[in-house]
Amino acid sequence: MNSSVHKTLVVELQAGAAGRFPVLAHLSYDPADPFAVTFAFSHDGRVLARWRLDREMVADGLTGPVGTGDVRLRPESRGAGQELRMEFFGEAHADGGRHHAVVFAWAGTVGGFLRETYRSVAPGSEEVPLDDFLADILTDR
């Protein structure tokens, strides 16, 4: 049963030295794009950022550090629980720095979302209709 998966949860955005504040994270998975999951972060009804991440990378980030570029994930202990720390680097500022956000989500909740995506499309069984894609490109010439 290849159906889309959606989950909304409260996560915490770290705003520099000011600490953390809650925002909503809307997680979605579409079997038509089986390798990606989308994280859309919103506050007061406004989308702050939307990131498409590799599904396997998110799963790996629950157990160890991954990523060296614009997205970096790693597990982090917080009291009795485990969080997924997500660092996002955006476009450059005029001063040469980059936009940077750190988001924390409960690892168990993200893991539960991933398990739902695996019921939709099992890891290793992802397929991309490459032949259809190439046919579309060649007929558009």
ROSE-4610 file (N, C-alpha, C; in Angstrom, 1 decimal, always signed):
// ROSE-4610
residu = [M/M/M/N/N/N/S/S/S/S/S/S/V/V/V/H/H/H/K/K/K/T/T/T/L/L/L/V/V/V/V/V/V/E/E/E/L/L/L/Q/Q/Q/A/A/A/G/G/G/A/A/A/A/A/A/G/G/G/R/R/R/F/F/F/P/P/P/V/V/V/L/L/L/A/A/A/H/H/H/L/L/L/S/S/S/Y/Y/Y/D/D/D/P/P/P/A/A/A/D/D/D/P/P/P/F/F/F/A/A/A/V/V/V/T/T/T/F/F/F/A/A/A/F/F/F/S/S/S/H/H/H/D/D/D/G/G/G/R/R/R/V/V/V/L/L/L/A/A/A/R/R/R/W/W/W/R/R/R/L/L/L/D/D/D/R/R/R/E/E/E/M/M/M/V/V/V/A/A/A/D/D/D/G/G/G/L/L/L/T/T/T/G/G/G/P/P/P/V/V/V/G/G/G/T/T/T/G/G/G/D/D/D/V/V/V/R/R/R/L/L/L/R/R/R/P/P/P/E/E/E/S/S/S/R/R/R/G/G/G/A/A/A/G/G/G/Q/Q/Q/E/E/E/L/L/L/R/R/R/M/M/M/E/E/E/F/F/F/F/F/F/G/G/G/E/E/E/A/A/A/H/H/H/A/A/A/D/D/D/G/G/G/G/G/G/R/R/R/H/H/H/H/H/H/A/A/A/V/V/V/V/V/V/F/F/F/A/A/A/W/W/W/A/A/A/G/G/G/T/T/T/V/V/V/G/G/G/G/G/G/F/F/F/L/L/L/R/R/R/E/E/E/T/T/T/Y/Y/Y/R/R/R/S/S/S/V/V/V/A/A/A/P/P/P/G/G/G/S/S/S/E/E/E/E/E/E/V/V/V/P/P/P/L/L/L/D/D/D/D/D/D/F/F/F/L/L/L/A/A/A/D/D/D/I/I/I/L/L/L/T/T/T/D/D/D/R/R/R]
num = [1/1/1/2/2/2/3/3/3/4/4/4/5/5/5/6/6/6/7/7/7/8/8/8/9/9/9/10/10/10/11/11/11/12/12/12/13/13/13/14/14/14/15/15/15/16/16/16/17/17/17/18/18/18/19/19/19/20/20/20/21/21/21/22/22/22/23/23/23/24/24/24/25/25/25/26/26/26/27/27/27/28/28/28/29/29/29/30/30/30/31/31/31/32/32/32/33/33/33/34/34/34/35/35/35/36/36/36/37/37/37/38/38/38/39/39/39/40/40/40/41/41/41/42/42/42/43/43/43/44/44/44/45/45/45/46/46/46/47/47/47/48/48/48/49/49/49/50/50/50/51/51/51/52/52/52/53/53/53/54/54/54/55/55/55/56/56/56/57/57/57/58/58/58/59/59/59/60/60/60/61/61/61/62/62/62/63/63/63/64/64/64/65/65/65/66/66/66/67/67/67/68/68/68/69/69/69/70/70/70/71/71/71/72/72/72/73/73/73/74/74/74/75/75/75/76/76/76/77/77/77/78/78/78/79/79/79/80/80/80/81/81/81/82/82/82/83/83/83/84/84/84/85/85/85/86/86/86/87/87/87/88/88/88/89/89/89/90/90/90/91/91/91/92/92/92/93/93/93/94/94/94/95/95/95/96/96/96/97/97/97/98/98/98/99/99/99/100/100/100/101/101/101/102/102/102/103/103/103/104/104/104/105/105/105/106/106/106/107/107/107/108/108/108/109/109/109/110/110/110/111/111/111/112/112/112/113/113/113/114/114/114/115/115/115/116/116/116/117/117/117/118/118/118/119/119/119/120/120/120/121/121/121/122/122/122/123/123/123/124/124/124/125/125/125/126/126/126/127/127/127/128/128/128/129/129/129/130/130/130/131/131/131/132/132/132/133/133/133/134/134/134/135/135/135/136/136/136/137/137/137/138/138/138/139/139/139/140/140/140/141/141/141]
x = [+0.8/+0.0/+0.9/+1.1/+2.0/+1.2/+1.0/+0.3/+1.2/+0.8/+1.6/+1.5/+2.5/+2.6/+2.8/+2.1/+2.2/+2.2/+2.9/+3.0/+3.3/+2.6/+2.9/+3.3/+4.4/+4.9/+5.5/+5.6/+6.2/+7.7/+8.5/+10.0/+10.5/+11.7/+12.3/+13.4/+13.2/+14.2/+15.1/+16.4/+17.4/+17.7/+17.5/+17.7/+18.9/+20.1/+21.3/+21.5/+21.9/+22.1/+20.8/+19.8/+18.5/+17.8/+18.3/+17.6/+16.7/+15.8/+14.9/+13.5/+12.8/+11.4/+10.6/+9.4/+8.6/+8.2/+8.3/+7.7/+7.1/+6.3/+5.7/+6.5/+6.6/+7.3/+6.3/+6.1/+5.2/+6.1/+6.0/+6.8/+5.9/+6.5/+5.7/+6.6/+5.9/+6.6/+5.6/+6.1/+5.3/+6.0/+5.4/+6.0/+6.4/+5.9/+6.3/+7.8/+8.2/+9.6/+10.2/+10.5/+10.6/+11.9/+12.9/+14.1/+14.1/+13.0/+13.0/+11.9/+12.2/+11.2/+11.3/+10.1/+10.1/+9.8/+10.6/+10.4/+10.0/+8.8/+8.4/+8.2/+8.9/+8.8/+8.0/+7.0/+6.2/+6.0/+5.6/+5.3/+4.3/+3.2/+2.1/+1.6/+1.4/+0.8/+1.7/+3.0/+3.9/+5.0/+5.2/+6.3/+7.6/+8.5/+9.8/+10.8/+10.7/+11.6/+11.1/+11.5/+11.1/+12.3/+12.6/+13.8/+13.4/+13.9/+13.7/+15.0/+14.9/+16.0/+16.0/+17.2/+17.3/+16.7/+15.8/+15.2/+16.2/+17.2/+18.2/+19.1/+19.3/+20.2/+19.5/+18.2/+17.4/+17.5/+17.3/+17.4/+18.8/+19.8/+21.2/+21.5/+20.9/+21.1/+20.5/+19.6/+19.0/+20.0/+21.0/+22.0/+23.4/+23.7/+25.1/+25.1/+26.2/+26.3/+26.4/+25.7/+25.7/+25.6/+26.2/+26.1/+27.3/+27.8/+28.9/+28.7/+27.5/+27.2/+26.2/+25.1/+24.0/+23.1/+23.2/+22.3/+23.2/+23.1/+23.9/+22.9/+22.9/+22.0/+22.9/+22.4/+23.0/+22.1/+22.2/+21.4/+22.1/+21.2/+21.7/+20.8/+21.5/+20.7/+20.2/+19.0/+18.4/+17.6/+18.2/+17.6/+17.4/+16.2/+16.0/+15.7/+15.6/+15.2/+16.3/+16.0/+17.0/+16.4/+17.1/+16.6/+17.4/+16.8/+17.5/+17.8/+19.1/+19.6/+19.8/+19.1/+19.2/+19.7/+20.9/+21.4/+21.3/+20.8/+20.5/+21.3/+22.0/+22.8/+22.2/+21.8/+21.2/+22.1/+21.5/+22.3/+23.2/+24.2/+25.2/+24.6/+25.1/+24.8/+25.8/+25.6/+26.5/+27.8/+27.9/+29.1/+29.9/+29.4/+30.2/+29.7/+28.9/+28.3/+27.2/+26.6/+25.5/+24.3/+23.1/+21.9/+22.1/+21.7/+22.0/+20.8/+20.3/+19.2/+19.5/+19.2/+19.3/+17.9/+17.5/+16.1/+16.3/+15.5/+15.6/+14.2/+14.2/+12.9/+13.2/+12.1/+12.3/+12.5/+13.6/+14.1/+13.0/+12.4/+11.3/+10.2/+9.8/+8.7/+9.2/+10.4/+10.9/+11.1/+11.6/+11.7/+10.4/+9.3/+8.0/+7.5/+7.7/+7.4/+8.1/+9.4/+10.1/+9.6/+9.2/+8.6/+7.3/+6.6/+5.3/+5.7/+6.8/+7.2/+7.7/+8.3/+8.8/+7.6/+6.5/+5.3/+4.8/+5.0/+4.5/+5.5/+6.8/+7.8/+9.0/+9.2/+10.2/+11.6/+12.5/+13.9/+14.5/+15.1/+15.7/+14.7/+13.5/+12.5/+12.1/+12.8/+12.4/+12.7/+11.8/+12.0/+11.8/+12.6/+12.4/+12.1/+11.0/+10.6/+11.5/+12.8/+13.8/+13.4/+12.9/+12.5/+11.4/+10.4/+9.4/+9.9/+10.8/+11.5/+12.2/+13.0/+13.8/+12.9/+11.8/+10.9/+10.2/+9.9/+9.3/+10.3/+11.6/+12.6/+12.8/+12.9/+13.1/+12.0/+10.7/+9.6/+9.3/+9.9/+9.7/+10.7/+11.5/+12.5/+11.9]
y = [-1.2/+0.0/+1.2/+1.8/+3.0/+4.3/+4.7/+5.9/+6.9/+8.2/+9.3/+9.2/+9.7/+9.7/+11.2/+11.6/+13.0/+12.9/+13.8/+13.9/+15.3/+15.9/+17.2/+17.1/+17.7/+17.6/+19.0/+19.1/+20.3/+20.0/+20.9/+20.8/+22.1/+22.1/+23.4/+23.9/+25.2/+25.9/+26.7/+26.5/+27.2/+28.5/+29.6/+30.9/+31.5/+31.2/+31.7/+31.4/+32.4/+32.3/+32.5/+32.8/+33.1/+31.9/+30.7/+29.5/+28.9/+28.0/+27.3/+27.8/+27.8/+28.1/+27.1/+26.8/+25.8/+26.3/+25.4/+25.6/+24.3/+24.4/+23.2/+22.6/+21.3/+20.7/+19.8/+19.9/+19.1/+18.2/+16.9/+15.9/+15.2/+15.0/+14.4/+13.5/+12.4/+11.5/+11.1/+11.2/+10.9/+9.7/+8.5/+7.4/+7.7/+8.7/+9.1/+9.6/+10.1/+10.5/+9.7/+8.4/+7.5/+7.7/+8.4/+8.6/+9.8/+10.7/+11.9/+12.0/+12.8/+13.2/+14.7/+15.4/+16.8/+17.3/+18.2/+18.9/+20.3/+20.7/+22.1/+22.7/+23.7/+24.3/+25.6/+25.7/+26.9/+27.4/+28.7/+29.4/+30.4/+30.5/+31.4/+31.4/+30.2/+30.0/+30.4/+30.7/+31.1/+30.0/+29.6/+28.6/+29.4/+28.9/+29.5/+28.9/+27.6/+26.9/+25.6/+25.1/+23.8/+23.1/+21.9/+21.1/+19.8/+19.3/+17.9/+17.2/+16.2/+15.4/+14.0/+13.4/+12.0/+11.2/+10.3/+9.5/+8.6/+8.0/+7.2/+8.1/+9.3/+10.2/+10.5/+10.8/+11.0/+9.8/+8.6/+7.4/+7.3/+7.5/+7.4/+8.4/+9.6/+10.7/+10.4/+9.4/+9.0/+8.2/+7.6/+6.8/+7.3/+8.3/+8.8/+10.1/+10.8/+12.0/+11.8/+12.6/+12.5/+13.9/+14.1/+15.3/+16.2/+16.8/+17.7/+19.0/+19.1/+20.3/+21.2/+21.4/+22.3/+21.7/+20.4/+19.7/+18.7/+18.8/+18.0/+17.5/+16.2/+15.5/+14.7/+14.6/+13.7/+13.5/+12.4/+12.2/+13.0/+13.4/+14.1/+13.7/+13.5/+13.1/+14.4/+14.3/+15.4/+14.8/+14.8/+14.2/+12.7/+12.2/+10.7/+10.4/+11.4/+11.2/+11.4/+11.0/+11.2/+12.1/+13.1/+14.0/+13.8/+14.3/+14.4/+15.9/+16.2/+17.6/+17.7/+18.7/+19.0/+20.4/+20.5/+21.8/+22.1/+23.3/+23.7/+25.0/+25.0/+26.2/+26.7/+28.0/+28.6/+29.4/+30.4/+31.3/+32.2/+32.7/+33.6/+35.0/+35.6/+37.0/+37.8/+39.1/+40.1/+40.1/+39.8/+39.8/+38.5/+37.6/+36.3/+35.2/+35.4/+34.4/+33.7/+32.7/+32.0/+32.0/+32.0/+31.7/+30.3/+30.2/+28.9/+28.7/+27.5/+27.2/+25.8/+25.6/+24.3/+24.0/+22.8/+22.3/+21.0/+20.8/+19.6/+18.9/+17.6/+16.9/+15.6/+15.1/+13.8/+12.7/+12.0/+11.0/+9.9/+9.5/+8.5/+8.8/+10.1/+10.6/+10.6/+11.0/+11.0/+9.5/+8.7/+7.3/+6.6/+7.0/+6.5/+6.9/+8.2/+8.7/+7.9/+7.6/+6.8/+5.4/+4.8/+3.5/+3.5/+4.5/+4.6/+4.7/+5.5/+5.6/+4.2/+3.4/+2.1/+1.2/+1.4/+0.6/+1.0/+2.2/+2.7/+2.2/+2.4/+1.9/+1.4/+0.1/-0.5/+0.0/+0.2/+0.5/-0.6/-0.1/-1.1/-1.4/-1.0/-1.3/+0.0/+1.1/+2.3/+2.2/+2.7/+2.7/+4.1/+4.5/+5.8/+5.5/+6.0/+5.7/+6.4/+5.9/+6.6/+6.5/+5.4/+5.2/+6.3/+6.4/+7.4/+8.8/+9.1/+10.4/+10.7/+9.8/+10.0/+10.1/+9.3/+9.4/+10.8/+11.4/+12.7/+13.7/+13.6/+14.6/+14.5/+13.3/+13.1/+13.5/+13.4/+13.8/+15.3/+16.0/+17.4/+18.2/+17.5/+18.2/+18.7]
z = [+0.0/+0.0/+0.0/-1.1/-1.2/-1.0/+0.3/+0.6/+1.2/+1.1/+1.7/+3.2/+3.8/+5.3/+5.7/+6.7/+7.3/+8.8/+9.4/+10.8/+11.2/+12.2/+12.7/+14.1/+14.5/+15.9/+16.3/+17.6/+18.1/+18.3/+17.8/+17.9/+18.5/+18.8/+19.4/+18.5/+18.2/+17.4/+18.4/+18.2/+19.0/+18.3/+19.0/+18.4/+19.1/+18.6/+19.1/+20.6/+21.3/+22.8/+23.6/+22.9/+23.5/+24.0/+23.6/+24.0/+22.9/+23.4/+22.4/+22.6/+21.4/+21.5/+20.6/+20.9/+20.1/+18.8/+17.8/+16.4/+16.0/+15.0/+14.5/+13.3/+13.3/+12.1/+11.5/+10.2/+9.4/+8.6/+8.9/+8.2/+7.2/+6.0/+5.0/+4.1/+3.6/+2.7/+1.6/+0.4/-0.8/-1.5/-1.6/-2.3/-3.7/-4.4/-5.7/-5.7/-4.5/-4.3/-3.2/-3.4/-2.3/-1.4/-1.9/-1.2/-0.3/-0.3/+0.4/+1.4/+2.5/+3.4/+3.5/+3.7/+3.8/+5.2/+5.6/+6.9/+6.7/+7.0/+6.9/+8.3/+8.6/+10.0/+9.9/+10.9/+10.9/+12.3/+12.3/+13.6/+13.3/+14.1/+14.0/+12.6/+12.0/+10.7/+9.5/+9.8/+8.7/+8.5/+7.3/+7.1/+7.2/+8.1/+8.3/+7.3/+7.1/+6.2/+5.8/+4.6/+4.1/+3.6/+4.1/+3.7/+3.2/+2.0/+1.6/+1.9/+2.7/+3.2/+2.7/+2.6/+2.3/+3.4/+3.1/+4.2/+4.9/+4.2/+4.9/+5.8/+5.4/+6.2/+7.5/+7.4/+8.7/+9.6/+9.1/+9.9/+10.5/+9.7/+10.2/+11.3/+11.1/+12.1/+13.5/+13.5/+14.8/+15.6/+15.0/+15.7/+15.7/+14.8/+14.8/+13.9/+14.0/+13.2/+11.7/+10.9/+9.5/+8.9/+7.7/+7.0/+7.2/+6.1/+6.2/+5.5/+4.8/+4.0/+4.7/+4.0/+4.5/+5.5/+5.7/+6.6/+7.4/+8.8/+9.7/+10.7/+10.9/+11.9/+12.9/+14.1/+15.1/+16.3/+16.9/+18.2/+19.3/+20.2/+21.4/+22.6/+23.7/+24.9/+25.6/+26.1/+26.9/+28.0/+29.2/+30.3/+30.1/+30.3/+30.1/+28.6/+27.8/+26.4/+25.4/+24.2/+23.1/+22.0/+21.6/+20.6/+19.3/+18.2/+16.9/+16.8/+16.7/+16.5/+15.0/+14.4/+13.0/+12.8/+12.1/+11.8/+10.4/+10.1/+8.7/+8.4/+7.3/+6.9/+5.6/+5.6/+4.4/+3.6/+3.0/+2.1/+2.9/+2.2/+2.8/+3.1/+4.2/+4.6/+3.8/+3.8/+3.2/+3.8/+5.2/+5.9/+5.7/+4.9/+4.7/+5.5/+6.6/+7.4/+6.7/+7.3/+6.7/+7.6/+7.1/+7.9/+8.5/+9.8/+10.5/+11.5/+11.5/+12.4/+13.0/+14.3/+14.9/+15.5/+15.1/+15.5/+16.2/+17.3/+18.1/+18.1/+17.8/+17.8/+18.6/+19.2/+20.0/+19.0/+19.2/+18.3/+18.1/+19.2/+19.1/+18.1/+18.1/+17.3/+15.8/+15.6/+14.2/+13.7/+14.6/+14.3/+14.0/+14.7/+14.4/+13.1/+12.7/+11.4/+10.3/+10.5/+9.5/+9.4/+10.5/+10.4/+9.6/+9.7/+8.9/+7.4/+7.1/+5.7/+5.2/+6.0/+5.6/+5.3/+6.0/+5.6/+4.3/+3.9/+2.6/+1.5/+1.7/+0.8/+1.6/+1.6/+2.4/+1.9/+2.9/+2.5/+1.5/+0.5/-0.5/-1.6/-1.5/-2.6/-3.3/-3.0/-3.7/-5.2/-5.9/-7.4/-7.9/-8.9/-9.5/-11.0/-11.5/-12.9/-13.9/-14.0/-14.8/-16.3/-16.7/-18.1/-18.5/-17.6/-17.9/-17.9/-17.0/-17.0/-18.2/-18.7/-19.9/-21.1/-21.2/-22.3/-22.3/-21.2/-21.1/-21.6/-21.2/-21.7/-23.2/-23.7/-25.1/-26.0/-25.5/-26.3/-26.3/-25.3/-25.2/-26.1/-26.8/-27.7/-28.9]
